[in-house]
Amino acid sequence: MPKAYVVGHINVTNLDSYQASYAGAVPATIEKFGGKYLVRGGEMTALEGELPFSRTVVLEFPDKARALEWYHSPDYQTIIAGRLDNSEGVLRVIEGV
């Protein structure tokens, strides 16, 4: 099975609350499902087009099933409001090669 990548593009609207309610808690949930960060923040340089988001996150999971298990897990669902209430953006899971 190919690896899977969760890609998020976000703008944080309330940094203090985002960090307190979400950012510190999410890494343990990712690791529990065999995932890891490949990209987390960092400076972006546009090469083509414009992206209306200031942050990009890329997570790698062993496969799509594990990525979906992580997203729908009680561990992640318990903290997801911290992201949804304090940021705007998009989140996708993509199968790799």
N, CA, C and O atoms as a GROMACS GRO file, in nm:
protein
  388
    1MET      N    1   0.085  -0.119   0.000
    1MET     CA    2   0.000   0.000   0.000
    1MET      C    3   0.089   0.125   0.000
    1MET      O    4   0.192   0.129   0.068
    2PRO      N    5   0.048   0.225  -0.076
    2PRO     CA    6   0.129   0.348  -0.077
    2PRO      C    7   0.111   0.428   0.051
    2PRO      O    8   0.008   0.420   0.118
    3LYS      N    9   0.212   0.505   0.082
    3LYS     CA   10   0.202   0.597   0.194
    3LYS      C   11   0.094   0.700   0.164
    3LYS      O   12   0.055   0.720   0.049
    4ALA      N   13   0.046   0.765   0.269
    4ALA     CA   14  -0.055   0.870   0.252
    4ALA      C   15  -0.006   0.995   0.321
    4ALA      O   16   0.067   0.991   0.419
    5TYR      N   17  -0.049   1.106   0.267
    5TYR     CA   18  -0.006   1.236   0.317
    5TYR      C   19  -0.129   1.320   0.348
    5TYR      O   20  -0.219   1.334   0.265
    6VAL      N   21  -0.132   1.376   0.467
    6VAL     CA   22  -0.235   1.471   0.504
    6VAL      C   23  -0.173   1.609   0.484
    6VAL      O   24  -0.071   1.642   0.544
    7VAL      N   25  -0.237   1.688   0.399
    7VAL     CA   26  -0.186   1.821   0.366
    7VAL      C   27  -0.288   1.924   0.411
    7VAL      O   28  -0.406   1.918   0.374
    8GLY      N   29  -0.243   2.016   0.492
    8GLY     CA   30  -0.330   2.124   0.540
    8GLY      C   31  -0.271   2.259   0.505
    8GLY      O   32  -0.151   2.281   0.515
    9HIS      N   33  -0.358   2.348   0.463
    9HIS     CA   34  -0.321   2.488   0.439
    9HIS      C   35  -0.412   2.570   0.530
    9HIS      O   36  -0.534   2.560   0.521
   10ILE      N   37  -0.354   2.651   0.618
   10ILE     CA   38  -0.436   2.723   0.716
   10ILE      C   39  -0.387   2.865   0.740
   10ILE      O   40  -0.272   2.900   0.715
   11ASN      N   41  -0.478   2.944   0.790
   11ASN     CA   42  -0.450   3.074   0.851
   11ASN      C   43  -0.497   3.064   0.995
   11ASN      O   44  -0.614   3.034   1.020
   12VAL      N   45  -0.410   3.088   1.089
   12VAL     CA   46  -0.448   3.088   1.230
   12VAL      C   47  -0.511   3.222   1.262
   12VAL      O   48  -0.453   3.327   1.233
   13THR      N   49  -0.630   3.219   1.320
   13THR     CA   50  -0.702   3.342   1.351
   13THR      C   51  -0.688   3.384   1.496
   13THR      O   52  -0.709   3.501   1.529
   14ASN      N   53  -0.654   3.291   1.585
   14ASN     CA   54  -0.633   3.320   1.726
   14ASN      C   55  -0.516   3.235   1.774
   14ASN      O   56  -0.535   3.122   1.820
   15LEU      N   57  -0.395   3.289   1.762
   15LEU     CA   58  -0.274   3.211   1.787
   15LEU      C   59  -0.266   3.156   1.929
   15LEU      O   60  -0.233   3.039   1.947
   16ASP      N   61  -0.294   3.238   2.029
   16ASP     CA   62  -0.282   3.191   2.167
   16ASP      C   63  -0.374   3.073   2.195
   16ASP      O   64  -0.332   2.973   2.254
   17SER      N   65  -0.498   3.084   2.152
   17SER     CA   66  -0.594   2.976   2.175
   17SER      C   67  -0.560   2.853   2.091
   17SER      O   68  -0.575   2.740   2.137
   18TYR      N   69  -0.514   2.874   1.969
   18TYR     CA   70  -0.473   2.764   1.880
   18TYR      C   71  -0.360   2.684   1.944
   18TYR      O   72  -0.363   2.561   1.946
   19GLN      N   73  -0.261   2.755   1.995
   19GLN     CA   74  -0.148   2.687   2.058
   19GLN      C   75  -0.189   2.615   2.186
   19GLN      O   76  -0.146   2.503   2.211
   20ALA      N   77  -0.273   2.679   2.266
   20ALA     CA   78  -0.312   2.621   2.394
   20ALA      C   79  -0.405   2.501   2.379
   20ALA      O   80  -0.395   2.405   2.455
   21SER      N   81  -0.494   2.506   2.280
   21SER     CA   82  -0.596   2.402   2.270
   21SER      C   83  -0.568   2.295   2.166
   21SER      O   84  -0.633   2.190   2.166
   22TYR      N   85  -0.471   2.319   2.078
   22TYR     CA   86  -0.452   2.226   1.966
   22TYR      C   87  -0.306   2.191   1.938
   22TYR      O   88  -0.268   2.074   1.940
   23ALA      N   89  -0.224   2.291   1.911
   23ALA     CA   90  -0.088   2.267   1.861
   23ALA      C   91  -0.005   2.178   1.952
   23ALA      O   92   0.072   2.094   1.904
   24GLY      N   93  -0.018   2.194   2.081
   24GLY     CA   94   0.061   2.114   2.173
   24GLY      C   95   0.011   1.971   2.188
   24GLY      O   96   0.087   1.881   2.224
   25ALA      N   97  -0.117   1.950   2.160
   25ALA     CA   98  -0.178   1.818   2.181
   25ALA      C   99  -0.175   1.728   2.057
   25ALA      O  100  -0.178   1.606   2.070
   26VAL      N  101  -0.169   1.786   1.939
   26VAL     CA  102  -0.184   1.707   1.817
   26VAL      C  103  -0.067   1.612   1.787
   26VAL      O  104  -0.093   1.503   1.736
   27PRO      N  105   0.059   1.645   1.816
   27PRO     CA  106   0.168   1.553   1.779
   27PRO      C  107   0.152   1.411   1.835
   27PRO      O  108   0.180   1.314   1.765
   28ALA      N  109   0.109   1.398   1.958
   28ALA     CA  110   0.093   1.264   2.018
   28ALA      C  111  -0.014   1.184   1.945
   28ALA      O  112  -0.001   1.062   1.933
   29THR      N  113  -0.118   1.251   1.896
   29THR     CA  114  -0.223   1.178   1.824
   29THR      C  115  -0.171   1.129   1.690
   29THR      O  116  -0.206   1.019   1.646
   30ILE      N  117  -0.088   1.207   1.625
   30ILE     CA  118  -0.030   1.169   1.496
   30ILE      C  119   0.062   1.049   1.513
   30ILE      O  120   0.053   0.952   1.439
   31GLU      N  121   0.150   1.057   1.611
   31GLU     CA  122   0.246   0.949   1.636
   31GLU      C  123   0.178   0.817   1.670
   31GLU      O  124   0.225   0.710   1.633
   32LYS      N  125   0.067   0.825   1.742
   32LYS     CA  126  -0.006   0.705   1.782
   32LYS      C  127  -0.052   0.622   1.662
   32LYS      O  128  -0.068   0.501   1.673
   33PHE      N  129  -0.073   0.687   1.548
   33PHE     CA  130  -0.120   0.619   1.428
   33PHE      C  131  -0.009   0.600   1.324
   33PHE      O  132  -0.036   0.578   1.206
   34GLY      N  133   0.115   0.611   1.370
   34GLY     CA  134   0.228   0.587   1.281
   34GLY      C  135   0.261   0.704   1.191
   34GLY      O  136   0.336   0.689   1.094
   35GLY      N  137   0.206   0.820   1.222
   35GLY     CA  138   0.231   0.937   1.139
   35GLY      C  139   0.346   1.021   1.189
   35GLY      O  140   0.391   1.007   1.303
   36LYS      N  141   0.393   1.108   1.102
   36LYS     CA  142   0.498   1.202   1.141
   36LYS      C  143   0.486   1.328   1.057
   36LYS      O  144   0.431   1.327   0.946
   37TYR      N  145   0.538   1.437   1.112
   37TYR     CA  146   0.542   1.563   1.039
   37TYR      C  147   0.653   1.558   0.935
   37TYR      O  148   0.765   1.515   0.964
   38LEU      N  149   0.622   1.603   0.815
   38LEU     CA  150   0.724   1.629   0.713
   38LEU      C  151   0.743   1.779   0.698
   38LEU      O  152   0.854   1.826   0.674
   39VAL      N  153   0.634   1.853   0.711
   39VAL     CA  154   0.637   2.000   0.704
   39VAL      C  155   0.545   2.051   0.813
   39VAL      O  156   0.432   2.005   0.828
   40ARG      N  157   0.594   2.147   0.889
   40ARG     CA  158   0.512   2.208   0.995
   40ARG      C  159   0.552   2.354   1.004
   40ARG      O  160   0.651   2.389   1.069
   41GLY      N  161   0.474   2.438   0.939
   41GLY     CA  162   0.510   2.580   0.937
   41GLY      C  163   0.627   2.604   0.845
   41GLY      O  164   0.637   2.541   0.739
   42GLY      N  165   0.713   2.692   0.883
   42GLY     CA  166   0.829   2.723   0.800
   42GLY      C  167   0.798   2.832   0.700
   42GLY      O  168   0.682   2.858   0.667
   43GLU      N  169   0.902   2.894   0.653
   43GLU     CA  170   0.887   3.002   0.556
   43GLU      C  171   0.853   2.945   0.419
   43GLU      O  172   0.914   2.849   0.374
   44MET      N  173   0.753   3.007   0.352
   44MET     CA  174   0.714   2.965   0.218
   44MET      C  175   0.756   3.072   0.118
   44MET      O  176   0.750   3.191   0.147
   45THR      N  177   0.798   3.027   0.002
   45THR     CA  178   0.829   3.116  -0.109
   45THR      C  179   0.744   3.073  -0.227
   45THR      O  180   0.756   2.959  -0.273
   46ALA      N  181   0.660   3.161  -0.276
   46ALA     CA  182   0.573   3.130  -0.390
   46ALA      C  183   0.656   3.121  -0.517
   46ALA      O  184   0.736   3.209  -0.547
   47LEU      N  185   0.636   3.014  -0.590
   47LEU     CA  186   0.700   2.998  -0.721
   47LEU      C  187   0.601   3.024  -0.834
   47LEU      O  188   0.637   3.082  -0.936
   48GLU      N  189   0.477   2.982  -0.814
   48GLU     CA  190   0.372   3.005  -0.913
   48GLU      C  191   0.240   3.023  -0.840
   48GLU      O  192   0.210   2.949  -0.747
   49GLY      N  193   0.162   3.120  -0.881
   49GLY     CA  194   0.030   3.142  -0.825
   49GLY      C  195   0.035   3.190  -0.681
   49GLY      O  196   0.141   3.209  -0.622
   50GLU      N  197  -0.085   3.210  -0.628
   50GLU     CA  198  -0.098   3.257  -0.491
   50GLU      C  199  -0.178   3.156  -0.410
   50GLU      O  200  -0.274   3.098  -0.459
   51LEU      N  201  -0.139   3.138  -0.288
   51LEU     CA  202  -0.210   3.052  -0.195
   51LEU      C  203  -0.259   3.141  -0.082
   51LEU      O  204  -0.178   3.208  -0.017
   52PRO      N  205  -0.389   3.142  -0.057
   52PRO     CA  206  -0.442   3.235   0.043
   52PRO      C  207  -0.424   3.191   0.188
   52PRO      O  208  -0.498   3.234   0.275
   53PHE      N  209  -0.327   3.105   0.213
   53PHE     CA  210  -0.303   3.056   0.348
   53PHE      C  211  -0.158   3.079   0.387
   53PHE      O  212  -0.068   3.072   0.302
   54SER      N  213  -0.135   3.107   0.514
   54SER     CA  214   0.000   3.142   0.560
   54SER      C  215   0.080   3.022   0.612
   54SER      O  216   0.201   3.032   0.628
   55ARG      N  217   0.012   2.910   0.639
   55ARG     CA  218   0.082   2.793   0.693
   55ARG      C  219   0.045   2.668   0.614
   55ARG      O  220  -0.068   2.652   0.568
   56THR      N  221   0.143   2.582   0.599
   56THR     CA  222   0.121   2.452   0.536
   56THR      C  223   0.176   2.345   0.629
   56THR      O  224   0.283   2.359   0.687
   57VAL      N  225   0.099   2.238   0.642
   57VAL     CA  226   0.140   2.122   0.721
   57VAL      C  227   0.130   1.999   0.633
   57VAL      O  228   0.030   1.981   0.562
   58VAL      N  229   0.231   1.914   0.636
   58VAL     CA  230   0.228   1.788   0.563
   58VAL      C  231   0.263   1.677   0.662
   58VAL      O  232   0.368   1.679   0.726
   59LEU      N  233   0.172   1.582   0.674
   59LEU     CA  234   0.192   1.465   0.760
   59LEU      C  235   0.206   1.342   0.673
   59LEU      O  236   0.142   1.332   0.568
   60GLU      N  237   0.290   1.249   0.713
   60GLU     CA  238   0.305   1.123   0.642
   60GLU      C  239   0.254   1.010   0.730
   60GLU      O  240   0.288   1.002   0.848
   61PHE      N  241   0.172   0.922   0.672
   61PHE     CA  242   0.120   0.804   0.740
   61PHE      C  243   0.157   0.680   0.659
   61PHE      O  244   0.181   0.690   0.539
   62PRO      N  245   0.161   0.564   0.723
   62PRO     CA  246   0.196   0.442   0.650
   62PRO      C  247   0.106   0.414   0.530
   62PRO      O  248   0.151   0.361   0.429
   63ASP      N  249  -0.022   0.450   0.542
   63ASP     CA  250  -0.117   0.432   0.432
   63ASP      C  251  -0.241   0.517   0.459
   63ASP      O  252  -0.254   0.578   0.566
   64LYS      N  253  -0.330   0.521   0.362
   64LYS     CA  254  -0.449   0.605   0.373
   64LYS      C  255  -0.540   0.560   0.488
   64LYS      O  256  -0.600   0.643   0.556
   65ALA      N  257  -0.549   0.430   0.508
   65ALA     CA  258  -0.634   0.379   0.617
   65ALA      C  259  -0.588   0.433   0.752
   65ALA      O  260  -0.670   0.473   0.834
   66ARG      N  261  -0.458   0.435   0.775
   66ARG     CA  262  -0.406   0.488   0.903
   66ARG      C  263  -0.430   0.638   0.914
   66ARG      O  264  -0.461   0.687   1.023
   67ALA      N  265  -0.416   0.710   0.804
   67ALA     CA  266  -0.443   0.854   0.807
   67ALA      C  267  -0.588   0.881   0.843
   67ALA      O  268  -0.618   0.970   0.923
   68LEU      N  269  -0.679   0.804   0.784
   68LEU     CA  270  -0.821   0.822   0.814
   68LEU      C  271  -0.853   0.776   0.957
   68LEU      O  272  -0.936   0.838   1.024
   69GLU      N  273  -0.789   0.670   1.003
   69GLU     CA  274  -0.808   0.627   1.142
   69GLU      C  275  -0.766   0.738   1.237
   69GLU      O  276  -0.835   0.766   1.336
   70TRP      N  277  -0.652   0.802   1.208
   70TRP     CA  278  -0.606   0.914   1.291
   70TRP      C  279  -0.710   1.025   1.293
   70TRP      O  280  -0.751   1.070   1.400
   71TYR      N  281  -0.753   1.068   1.175
   71TYR     CA  282  -0.846   1.182   1.168
   71TYR      C  283  -0.975   1.153   1.244
   71TYR      O  284  -1.026   1.241   1.314
   72HIS      N  285  -1.028   1.034   1.230
   72HIS     CA  286  -1.157   1.000   1.292
   72HIS      C  287  -1.144   0.945   1.434
   72HIS      O  288  -1.245   0.914   1.497
   73SER      N  289  -1.023   0.934   1.484
   73SER     CA  290  -1.002   0.876   1.618
   73SER      C  291  -1.057   0.967   1.727
   73SER      O  292  -1.060   1.089   1.711
   74PRO      N  293  -1.102   0.908   1.838
   74PRO     CA  294  -1.144   0.989   1.952
   74PRO      C  295  -1.033   1.083   2.001
   74PRO      O  296  -1.061   1.195   2.044
   75ASP      N  297  -0.908   1.037   1.994
   75ASP     CA  298  -0.796   1.122   2.037
   75ASP      C  299  -0.792   1.252   1.959
   75ASP      O  300  -0.778   1.360   2.017
   76TYR      N  301  -0.804   1.243   1.826
   76TYR     CA  302  -0.798   1.364   1.744
   76TYR      C  303  -0.928   1.442   1.750
   76TYR      O  304  -0.926   1.565   1.758
   77GLN      N  305  -1.040   1.374   1.748
   77GLN     CA  306  -1.169   1.443   1.750
   77GLN      C  307  -1.188   1.522   1.879
   77GLN      O  308  -1.262   1.621   1.880
   78THR      N  309  -1.123   1.480   1.986
   78THR     CA  310  -1.131   1.553   2.113
   78THR      C  311  -1.066   1.691   2.104
   78THR      O  312  -1.108   1.783   2.174
   79ILE      N  313  -0.965   1.706   2.018
   79ILE     CA  314  -0.893   1.834   2.011
   79ILE      C  315  -0.920   1.912   1.883
   79ILE      O  316  -0.874   2.026   1.872
   80ILE      N  317  -0.991   1.856   1.787
   80ILE     CA  318  -1.007   1.920   1.657
   80ILE      C  319  -1.075   2.057   1.667
   80ILE      O  320  -1.048   2.146   1.585
   81ALA      N  321  -1.162   2.076   1.765
   81ALA     CA  322  -1.227   2.206   1.781
   81ALA      C  323  -1.125   2.316   1.803
   81ALA      O  324  -1.148   2.431   1.765
   82GLY      N  325  -1.012   2.284   1.865
   82GLY     CA  326  -0.907   2.383   1.885
   82GLY      C  327  -0.852   2.437   1.755
   82GLY      O  328  -0.810   2.552   1.748
   83ARG      N  329  -0.850   2.352   1.651
   83ARG     CA  330  -0.808   2.398   1.518
   83ARG      C  331  -0.921   2.468   1.446
   83ARG      O  332  -0.902   2.577   1.392
   84LEU      N  333  -1.038   2.407   1.446
   84LEU     CA  334  -1.150   2.463   1.371
   84LEU      C  335  -1.196   2.598   1.425
   84LEU      O  336  -1.236   2.685   1.348
   85ASP      N  337  -1.190   2.615   1.556
   85ASP     CA  338  -1.235   2.740   1.618
   85ASP      C  339  -1.133   2.852   1.608
   85ASP      O  340  -1.167   2.969   1.627
   86ASN      N  341  -1.008   2.819   1.580
   86ASN     CA  342  -0.901   2.919   1.585
   86ASN      C  343  -0.820   2.931   1.456
   86ASN      O  344  -0.714   2.992   1.453
   87SER      N  345  -0.873   2.872   1.349
   87SER     CA  346  -0.806   2.883   1.220
   87SER      C  347  -0.909   2.861   1.109
   87SER      O  348  -1.021   2.816   1.133
   88GLU      N  349  -0.866   2.893   0.988
   88GLU     CA  350  -0.948   2.863   0.870
   88GLU      C  351  -0.856   2.797   0.769
   88GLU      O  352  -0.737   2.828   0.763
   89GLY      N  353  -0.910   2.707   0.691
   89GLY     CA  354  -0.824   2.642   0.593
   89GLY      C  355  -0.884   2.517   0.535
   89GLY      O  356  -1.004   2.493   0.544
   90VAL      N  357  -0.797   2.438   0.474
   90VAL     CA  358  -0.838   2.313   0.409
   90VAL      C  359  -0.744   2.201   0.455
   90VAL      O  360  -0.628   2.225   0.488
   91LEU      N  361  -0.797   2.079   0.455
   91LEU     CA  362  -0.720   1.962   0.496
   91LEU      C  363  -0.758   1.849   0.401
   91LEU      O  364  -0.877   1.823   0.379
   92ARG      N  365  -0.658   1.781   0.345
   92ARG     CA  366  -0.682   1.673   0.250
   92ARG      C  367  -0.591   1.555   0.283
   92ARG      O  368  -0.484   1.573   0.340
   93VAL      N  369  -0.636   1.435   0.246
   93VAL     CA  370  -0.548   1.318   0.252
   93VAL      C  371  -0.523   1.273   0.108
   93VAL      O  372  -0.616   1.264   0.028
   94ILE      N  373  -0.396   1.246   0.078
   94ILE     CA  374  -0.355   1.213  -0.058
   94ILE      C  375  -0.270   1.087  -0.053
   94ILE      O  376  -0.178   1.077   0.028
   95GLU      N  377  -0.301   0.990  -0.139
   95GLU     CA  378  -0.216   0.872  -0.148
   95GLU      C  379  -0.091   0.905  -0.228
   95GLU      O  380  -0.097   0.974  -0.329
   96GLY      N  381   0.021   0.855  -0.180
   96GLY     CA  382   0.149   0.878  -0.248
   96GLY      C  383   0.183   0.766  -0.344
   96GLY      O  384   0.100   0.682  -0.378
   97VAL      N  385   0.307   0.767  -0.387
   97VAL     CA  386   0.353   0.663  -0.480
   97VAL      C  387   0.454   0.574  -0.410
   97VAL      O  388   0.505   0.480  -0.470
   0.00000   0.00000   0.00000
